[in-house]
Amino acid sequence: MDRDHKPKQNRDNGDLVNEKIRFPEVRLIGPNGEQLGIVSRFEALKKAEEYELDILCVSPNSQPPVCKLLDYGKYRFEQQKQERQNKQNSKKNKIEVKEIQLTPQIGEHDLLTKVKAATRFLQEGNKVKVGVRYRGRQMAHIEVGEAVLNKFLDYVKDYGTVDGKPVLDGRNLTCTIVSKTKK
């Protein structure tokens, strides 16, 4: 076997098409949507050959099952195209939560750099989770970290609103900022 040649994968997606349809009788719909009546499976396959199309079972649970004459290759292509489009749209509308970490002894310039990043995230329509991490003896002076967090929130108040008040969870003081611009 050639190394570059890959065998064609069986991509069975569960559709009942042509010979996979095993119902004795089906309600057949023509290629233009017209009713062709209730026919046997054999007659339906014969009609498909006449039109040079495939038979797709669109409603297997109804009595009798409903099948349609169509170009299955084109149908699958359109279906895959729609799935790709839906996937792209869901990515566009997805809001991410970006995290920014601060310390109680952060310098003014470093704080402004973090503010710049947060404003960019908020302008893109994302949420920002801001955390102040306390280490060692810093836990004795929680108010220092609260002051840094309040200063940070004052800088970004034009771009987002605080979702609840800051919460101290172990060694982290955190709060979430929701963007004012919608994605």
ChimeraX commands (.cxc) that place a marker at each C-alpha (Angstrom):
marker #1 position 0.00,0.00,0.00 radius 0.5
marker #1 position 1.27,3.47,-0.91 radius 0.5
marker #1 position 2.26,5.64,2.10 radius 0.5
marker #1 position 0.70,8.80,0.68 radius 0.5
marker #1 position -2.59,7.09,-0.14 radius 0.5
marker #1 position -5.06,7.02,2.74 radius 0.5
marker #1 position -8.07,4.73,2.55 radius 0.5
marker #1 position -11.39,6.50,2.24 radius 0.5
marker #1 position -13.03,6.71,5.63 radius 0.5
marker #1 position -16.60,5.56,6.05 radius 0.5
marker #1 position -18.44,8.68,7.13 radius 0.5
marker #1 position -21.81,7.24,8.06 radius 0.5
marker #1 position -23.82,10.05,9.61 radius 0.5
marker #1 position -26.91,7.95,10.34 radius 0.5
marker #1 position -29.07,9.19,7.45 radius 0.5
marker #1 position -31.35,6.61,5.86 radius 0.5
marker #1 position -30.52,6.86,2.16 radius 0.5
marker #1 position -31.41,4.66,-0.84 radius 0.5
marker #1 position -30.77,0.97,0.02 radius 0.5
marker #1 position -30.50,1.72,3.77 radius 0.5
marker #1 position -34.25,2.42,3.79 radius 0.5
marker #1 position -35.85,-0.86,4.89 radius 0.5
marker #1 position -39.52,0.14,5.26 radius 0.5
marker #1 position -41.97,-1.85,3.07 radius 0.5
marker #1 position -43.97,1.30,2.19 radius 0.5
marker #1 position -43.05,4.98,2.25 radius 0.5
marker #1 position -44.77,8.30,1.54 radius 0.5
marker #1 position -42.74,9.75,-1.32 radius 0.5
marker #1 position -42.17,13.46,-1.94 radius 0.5
marker #1 position -40.86,14.57,-5.33 radius 0.5
marker #1 position -37.82,16.76,-6.01 radius 0.5
marker #1 position -40.01,19.91,-6.24 radius 0.5
marker #1 position -41.98,19.16,-3.07 radius 0.5
marker #1 position -44.98,17.51,-4.77 radius 0.5
marker #1 position -46.65,14.46,-3.20 radius 0.5
marker #1 position -46.06,11.25,-5.16 radius 0.5
marker #1 position -48.19,9.17,-2.78 radius 0.5
marker #1 position -47.59,6.03,-0.74 radius 0.5
marker #1 position -45.43,3.61,-2.69 radius 0.5
marker #1 position -43.43,0.46,-1.98 radius 0.5
marker #1 position -39.74,0.70,-1.26 radius 0.5
marker #1 position -38.94,-0.92,-4.60 radius 0.5
marker #1 position -41.08,1.62,-6.52 radius 0.5
marker #1 position -39.44,4.50,-4.62 radius 0.5
marker #1 position -35.98,3.28,-5.64 radius 0.5
marker #1 position -37.19,2.97,-9.25 radius 0.5
marker #1 position -38.51,6.58,-9.16 radius 0.5
marker #1 position -35.14,7.74,-7.80 radius 0.5
marker #1 position -33.40,6.10,-10.76 radius 0.5
marker #1 position -35.82,7.81,-13.17 radius 0.5
marker #1 position -35.05,11.23,-11.73 radius 0.5
marker #1 position -31.35,10.35,-11.26 radius 0.5
marker #1 position -31.61,11.33,-7.59 radius 0.5
marker #1 position -31.37,9.71,-4.16 radius 0.5
marker #1 position -34.06,8.88,-1.61 radius 0.5
marker #1 position -33.64,10.36,1.89 radius 0.5
marker #1 position -35.89,9.33,4.76 radius 0.5
marker #1 position -36.80,12.67,6.37 radius 0.5
marker #1 position -39.32,11.35,8.91 radius 0.5
marker #1 position -38.74,7.69,9.83 radius 0.5
marker #1 position -41.12,7.75,12.84 radius 0.5
marker #1 position -44.30,8.75,10.99 radius 0.5
marker #1 position -46.77,6.23,9.59 radius 0.5
marker #1 position -45.83,5.54,6.82 radius 0.5
marker #1 position -42.25,6.96,6.90 radius 0.5
marker #1 position -41.73,10.05,4.72 radius 0.5
marker #1 position -38.98,9.97,2.10 radius 0.5
marker #1 position -37.88,12.67,-0.31 radius 0.5
marker #1 position -36.20,12.56,-3.71 radius 0.5
marker #1 position -33.11,14.78,-3.72 radius 0.5
marker #1 position -29.43,15.00,-4.63 radius 0.5
marker #1 position -27.89,13.58,-1.45 radius 0.5
marker #1 position -24.39,14.92,-2.17 radius 0.5
marker #1 position -25.73,18.45,-2.53 radius 0.5
marker #1 position -27.90,17.98,0.58 radius 0.5
marker #1 position -24.89,16.91,2.69 radius 0.5
marker #1 position -22.79,19.78,1.33 radius 0.5
marker #1 position -25.47,22.32,2.30 radius 0.5
marker #1 position -25.84,20.69,5.72 radius 0.5
marker #1 position -22.08,20.86,6.40 radius 0.5
marker #1 position -21.96,24.45,5.16 radius 0.5
marker #1 position -24.76,25.39,7.60 radius 0.5
marker #1 position -22.97,23.62,10.48 radius 0.5
marker #1 position -19.76,25.56,9.75 radius 0.5
marker #1 position -21.73,28.82,9.64 radius 0.5
marker #1 position -23.43,28.04,12.97 radius 0.5
marker #1 position -20.07,27.22,14.53 radius 0.5
marker #1 position -18.61,30.54,13.36 radius 0.5
marker #1 position -21.61,32.48,14.67 radius 0.5
marker #1 position -21.41,30.80,18.07 radius 0.5
marker #1 position -17.72,31.74,18.34 radius 0.5
marker #1 position -18.50,35.37,17.52 radius 0.5
marker #1 position -21.16,35.65,20.21 radius 0.5
marker #1 position -19.20,33.87,22.90 radius 0.5
marker #1 position -18.20,36.11,25.81 radius 0.5
marker #1 position -14.92,35.14,27.42 radius 0.5
marker #1 position -13.80,35.84,30.98 radius 0.5
marker #1 position -10.31,37.35,31.01 radius 0.5
marker #1 position -8.32,37.34,34.24 radius 0.5
marker #1 position -6.02,40.04,35.61 radius 0.5
marker #1 position -3.92,39.51,38.73 radius 0.5
marker #1 position -2.77,42.35,40.99 radius 0.5
marker #1 position -0.72,42.46,44.18 radius 0.5
marker #1 position -1.12,44.86,47.12 radius 0.5
marker #1 position 2.33,46.40,46.42 radius 0.5
marker #1 position 1.85,46.90,42.66 radius 0.5
marker #1 position 3.55,49.95,41.21 radius 0.5
marker #1 position 1.60,52.77,39.54 radius 0.5
marker #1 position 2.98,52.06,36.06 radius 0.5
marker #1 position 2.30,48.32,36.37 radius 0.5
marker #1 position -1.23,49.09,37.52 radius 0.5
marker #1 position -1.79,51.35,34.48 radius 0.5
marker #1 position -0.52,48.56,32.20 radius 0.5
marker #1 position -3.06,46.17,33.71 radius 0.5
marker #1 position -5.78,48.83,33.35 radius 0.5
marker #1 position -4.90,49.23,29.66 radius 0.5
marker #1 position -5.25,45.46,29.13 radius 0.5
marker #1 position -8.56,45.39,31.03 radius 0.5
marker #1 position -10.02,48.28,29.00 radius 0.5
marker #1 position -9.06,46.46,25.79 radius 0.5
marker #1 position -10.81,43.29,27.00 radius 0.5
marker #1 position -13.90,45.26,28.01 radius 0.5
marker #1 position -14.04,47.10,24.68 radius 0.5
marker #1 position -13.99,43.70,22.93 radius 0.5
marker #1 position -17.11,42.80,24.93 radius 0.5
marker #1 position -15.51,40.32,27.33 radius 0.5
marker #1 position -15.82,40.07,31.11 radius 0.5
marker #1 position -12.77,40.73,33.26 radius 0.5
marker #1 position -12.08,38.95,36.54 radius 0.5
marker #1 position -9.72,41.03,38.67 radius 0.5
marker #1 position -7.90,39.42,41.56 radius 0.5
marker #1 position -5.58,40.75,44.24 radius 0.5
marker #1 position -3.37,37.95,45.55 radius 0.5
marker #1 position -2.08,38.25,49.11 radius 0.5
marker #1 position 1.14,36.49,50.09 radius 0.5
marker #1 position 2.52,35.79,53.56 radius 0.5
marker #1 position 2.10,38.71,55.95 radius 0.5
marker #1 position 0.12,40.75,53.45 radius 0.5
marker #1 position -2.97,39.00,54.85 radius 0.5
marker #1 position -2.59,41.14,58.00 radius 0.5
marker #1 position -3.32,44.29,55.94 radius 0.5
marker #1 position -6.15,43.38,53.59 radius 0.5
marker #1 position -7.14,47.06,53.33 radius 0.5
marker #1 position -4.00,47.76,51.22 radius 0.5
marker #1 position -5.15,45.31,48.56 radius 0.5
marker #1 position -8.69,46.68,48.73 radius 0.5
marker #1 position -7.34,50.17,48.05 radius 0.5
marker #1 position -5.41,48.88,44.99 radius 0.5
marker #1 position -8.54,47.10,43.71 radius 0.5
marker #1 position -10.72,50.19,44.22 radius 0.5
marker #1 position -8.15,52.32,42.37 radius 0.5
marker #1 position -8.19,49.78,39.50 radius 0.5
marker #1 position -12.01,49.83,39.41 radius 0.5
marker #1 position -12.01,53.66,39.26 radius 0.5
marker #1 position -9.76,53.54,36.18 radius 0.5
marker #1 position -12.02,51.11,34.28 radius 0.5
marker #1 position -15.44,52.42,35.40 radius 0.5
marker #1 position -16.04,54.09,31.99 radius 0.5
marker #1 position -15.70,50.75,30.17 radius 0.5
marker #1 position -17.49,48.32,32.50 radius 0.5
marker #1 position -19.61,47.89,35.59 radius 0.5
marker #1 position -18.67,45.87,38.66 radius 0.5
marker #1 position -20.76,42.70,39.01 radius 0.5
marker #1 position -21.19,42.48,42.79 radius 0.5
marker #1 position -18.77,43.68,45.43 radius 0.5
marker #1 position -15.22,42.27,45.83 radius 0.5
marker #1 position -15.09,38.93,47.66 radius 0.5
marker #1 position -12.21,37.62,49.79 radius 0.5
marker #1 position -11.74,33.93,49.01 radius 0.5
marker #1 position -8.76,32.48,50.87 radius 0.5
marker #1 position -5.74,34.57,49.82 radius 0.5
marker #1 position -7.48,36.21,46.86 radius 0.5
marker #1 position -9.71,39.27,46.73 radius 0.5
marker #1 position -11.70,39.02,43.49 radius 0.5
marker #1 position -14.44,40.78,41.59 radius 0.5
marker #1 position -15.86,40.62,38.07 radius 0.5
marker #1 position -16.31,43.54,35.68 radius 0.5
marker #1 position -18.95,43.29,32.95 radius 0.5
marker #1 position -18.42,45.20,29.73 radius 0.5
marker #1 position -20.74,48.10,28.87 radius 0.5
marker #1 position -20.32,47.39,25.14 radius 0.5
marker #1 position -22.15,44.37,23.77 radius 0.5
marker #1 position -20.42,41.93,21.47 radius 0.5
marker link #1:1,2 radius 0.2
marker link #1:2,3 radius 0.2
marker link #1:3,4 radius 0.2
marker link #1:4,5 radius 0.2
marker link #1:5,6 radius 0.2
marker link #1:6,7 radius 0.2
marker link #1:7,8 radius 0.2
marker link #1:8,9 radius 0.2
marker link #1:9,10 radius 0.2
marker link #1:10,11 radius 0.2
marker link #1:11,12 radius 0.2
marker link #1:12,13 radius 0.2
marker link #1:13,14 radius 0.2
marker link #1:14,15 radius 0.2
marker link #1:15,16 radius 0.2
marker link #1:16,17 radius 0.2
marker link #1:17,18 radius 0.2
marker link #1:18,19 radius 0.2
marker link #1:19,20 radius 0.2
marker link #1:20,21 radius 0.2
marker link #1:21,22 radius 0.2
marker link #1:22,23 radius 0.2
marker link #1:23,24 radius 0.2
marker link #1:24,25 radius 0.2
marker link #1:25,26 radius 0.2
marker link #1:26,27 radius 0.2
marker link #1:27,28 radius 0.2
marker link #1:28,29 radius 0.2
marker link #1:29,30 radius 0.2
marker link #1:30,31 radius 0.2
marker link #1:31,32 radius 0.2
marker link #1:32,33 radius 0.2
marker link #1:33,34 radius 0.2
marker link #1:34,35 radius 0.2
marker link #1:35,36 radius 0.2
marker link #1:36,37 radius 0.2
marker link #1:37,38 radius 0.2
marker link #1:38,39 radius 0.2
marker link #1:39,40 radius 0.2
marker link #1:40,41 radius 0.2
marker link #1:41,42 radius 0.2
marker link #1:42,43 radius 0.2
marker link #1:43,44 radius 0.2
marker link #1:44,45 radius 0.2
marker link #1:45,46 radius 0.2
marker link #1:46,47 radius 0.2
marker link #1:47,48 radius 0.2
marker link #1:48,49 radius 0.2
marker link #1:49,50 radius 0.2
marker link #1:50,51 radius 0.2
marker link #1:51,52 radius 0.2
marker link #1:52,53 radius 0.2
marker link #1:53,54 radius 0.2
marker link #1:54,55 radius 0.2
marker link #1:55,56 radius 0.2
marker link #1:56,57 radius 0.2
marker link #1:57,58 radius 0.2
marker link #1:58,59 radius 0.2
marker link #1:59,60 radius 0.2
marker link #1:60,61 radius 0.2
marker link #1:61,62 radius 0.2
marker link #1:62,63 radius 0.2
marker link #1:63,64 radius 0.2
marker link #1:64,65 radius 0.2
marker link #1:65,66 radius 0.2
marker link #1:66,67 radius 0.2
marker link #1:67,68 radius 0.2
marker link #1:68,69 radius 0.2
marker link #1:69,70 radius 0.2
marker link #1:70,71 radius 0.2
marker link #1:71,72 radius 0.2
marker link #1:72,73 radius 0.2
marker link #1:73,74 radius 0.2
marker link #1:74,75 radius 0.2
marker link #1:75,76 radius 0.2
marker link #1:76,77 radius 0.2
marker link #1:77,78 radius 0.2
marker link #1:78,79 radius 0.2
marker link #1:79,80 radius 0.2
marker link #1:80,81 radius 0.2
marker link #1:81,82 radius 0.2
marker link #1:82,83 radius 0.2
marker link #1:83,84 radius 0.2
marker link #1:84,85 radius 0.2
marker link #1:85,86 radius 0.2
marker link #1:86,87 radius 0.2
marker link #1:87,88 radius 0.2
marker link #1:88,89 radius 0.2
marker link #1:89,90 radius 0.2
marker link #1:90,91 radius 0.2
marker link #1:91,92 radius 0.2
marker link #1:92,93 radius 0.2
marker link #1:93,94 radius 0.2
marker link #1:94,95 radius 0.2
marker link #1:95,96 radius 0.2
marker link #1:96,97 radius 0.2
marker link #1:97,98 radius 0.2
marker link #1:98,99 radius 0.2
marker link #1:99,100 radius 0.2
marker link #1:100,101 radius 0.2
marker link #1:101,102 radius 0.2
marker link #1:102,103 radius 0.2
marker link #1:103,104 radius 0.2
marker link #1:104,105 radius 0.2
marker link #1:105,106 radius 0.2
marker link #1:106,107 radius 0.2
marker link #1:107,108 radius 0.2
marker link #1:108,109 radius 0.2
marker link #1:109,110 radius 0.2
marker link #1:110,111 radius 0.2
marker link #1:111,112 radius 0.2
marker link #1:112,113 radius 0.2
marker link #1:113,114 radius 0.2
marker link #1:114,115 radius 0.2
marker link #1:115,116 radius 0.2
marker link #1:116,117 radius 0.2
marker link #1:117,118 radius 0.2
marker link #1:118,119 radius 0.2
marker link #1:119,120 radius 0.2
marker link #1:120,121 radius 0.2
marker link #1:121,122 radius 0.2
marker link #1:122,123 radius 0.2
marker link #1:123,124 radius 0.2
marker link #1:124,125 radius 0.2
marker link #1:125,126 radius 0.2
marker link #1:126,127 radius 0.2
marker link #1:127,128 radius 0.2
marker link #1:128,129 radius 0.2
marker link #1:129,130 radius 0.2
marker link #1:130,131 radius 0.2
marker link #1:131,132 radius 0.2
marker link #1:132,133 radius 0.2
marker link #1:133,134 radius 0.2
marker link #1:134,135 radius 0.2
marker link #1:135,136 radius 0.2
marker link #1:136,137 radius 0.2
marker link #1:137,138 radius 0.2
marker link #1:138,139 radius 0.2
marker link #1:139,140 radius 0.2
marker link #1:140,141 radius 0.2
marker link #1:141,142 radius 0.2
marker link #1:142,143 radius 0.2
marker link #1:143,144 radius 0.2
marker link #1:144,145 radius 0.2
marker link #1:145,146 radius 0.2
marker link #1:146,147 radius 0.2
marker link #1:147,148 radius 0.2
marker link #1:148,149 radius 0.2
marker link #1:149,150 radius 0.2
marker link #1:150,151 radius 0.2
marker link #1:151,152 radius 0.2
marker link #1:152,153 radius 0.2
marker link #1:153,154 radius 0.2
marker link #1:154,155 radius 0.2
marker link #1:155,156 radius 0.2
marker link #1:156,157 radius 0.2
marker link #1:157,158 radius 0.2
marker link #1:158,159 radius 0.2
marker link #1:159,160 radius 0.2
marker link #1:160,161 radius 0.2
marker link #1:161,162 radius 0.2
marker link #1:162,163 radius 0.2
marker link #1:163,164 radius 0.2
marker link #1:164,165 radius 0.2
marker link #1:165,166 radius 0.2
marker link #1:166,167 radius 0.2
marker link #1:167,168 radius 0.2
marker link #1:168,169 radius 0.2
marker link #1:169,170 radius 0.2
marker link #1:170,171 radius 0.2
marker link #1:171,172 radius 0.2
marker link #1:172,173 radius 0.2
marker link #1:173,174 radius 0.2
marker link #1:174,175 radius 0.2
marker link #1:175,176 radius 0.2
marker link #1:176,177 radius 0.2
marker link #1:177,178 radius 0.2
marker link #1:178,179 radius 0.2
marker link #1:179,180 radius 0.2
marker link #1:180,181 radius 0.2
marker link #1:181,182 radius 0.2
marker link #1:182,183 radius 0.2
view
